[in-house]
Amino acid sequence: MSPPVKARSGHILLDPKRSYRDLVRVYPEIHKRIVEMNRPFVREADPLLPEVLLDENLRDLKSNRKPVGYNRQDPFGLRLIFPLVDERRVELYFTKPTRCQEVVQITEHVSLLLRRRGIRHSVEYDRLSLGPPRLPPPQVGIGAPGGFGRS
């Protein structure tokens, strides 16, 4: 199955026998790629340097704990999330606020890195449950109760 052209989220689910520790050797390359893709959105006064975040995430991975990822508050930046969906299976996903090619590109790149290291995994796109769609507010006419011109 070929990947989509655009996606809002790209999910990588490791084989259930794998742990966070298996990502230690590939995570520096993943982190480097995320930082490069977010470079246009980085503020100069950002107190958390990418190197500090990399060290923190590597420390967690080596201890077989869920890392922080790269979840910056940049409105259009790419995020790397390690969700707590299933305790028995390691998952990570990349997301942006809109459907775009960058999410598919980084997901496929990381999938290739994992395959080269022999780490079995599966890839899925747009799995985020965003809840039910929000409906527009009801239309209130000028003469209706609660509308304009009525007490």
HELIX and SHEET records of a PDB file:
HELIX    1   1 TYR A   20  LEU A   23  5                                   4    
HELIX    2   2 TYR A   27  ASN A   38  1                                  12    
HELIX    3   3 ARG A   39  PHE A   41  5                                   3    
HELIX    4   4 PRO A   50  LYS A   62  1                                  13    
HELIX    5   5 GLN A  101  ARG A  116  1                                  16    
SHEET    1   A 4 ARG A  79  ILE A  81  0                                        
SHEET    2   A 4 GLU A  91  CYS A 100 -1                                        
SHEET    3   A 4 ALA A   7  LEU A  14 -1                                        
SHEET    4   A 4 HIS A 121  TYR A 125 -1                                        
END                                                                             
